[in-house]
């Protein structure tokens, strides 16, 4: 039997998300593409319809809102996830990423690898927090959590 617990489409509610520089818009598109390429996404709870699912993502009052619907675009569930627990982690992640890109230009492979290990560690931490905070409503695997954290970070880029 085919596993239908996945996301087939992600839509960003543009009215809640500021338009950014073309480079940032491209990063968003890549993050969404990566998420859609391979994901495991299952709503939890009794009598919850199986997927595949469509997500509409928006921001409101410091939360990212996941509006979940089915292939027929029928509403299933609304899940709000507070951004607050991620703010300092995302800030640290961006700082390490910036250090990594600077290091590529001048540092030895060993130094670059050390910075990249720190970046991956922060990324994993963010994915784990995201997975944990969503677990009452949505079940995702580690890879999907990492892709969601990437998307969350990209959506927080100023510019």
Buried (B, 14 or more C-beta within 10 A) or exposed (E): EEEBBBBBBBEBEEEBBEEBEEEBEEBBEEBBEBBBEEBBBBBEEEEBEEBBBBBBBBBEEEBBBBBBBBEEEEEBBEBBBEBEEBEEBBEBBBEBBEBBEEBEEEBEEEEBEBBBEBBEEBBBBBBBBBBEBBEEBBBBBEBBBBBBBBBBBBBBBEE
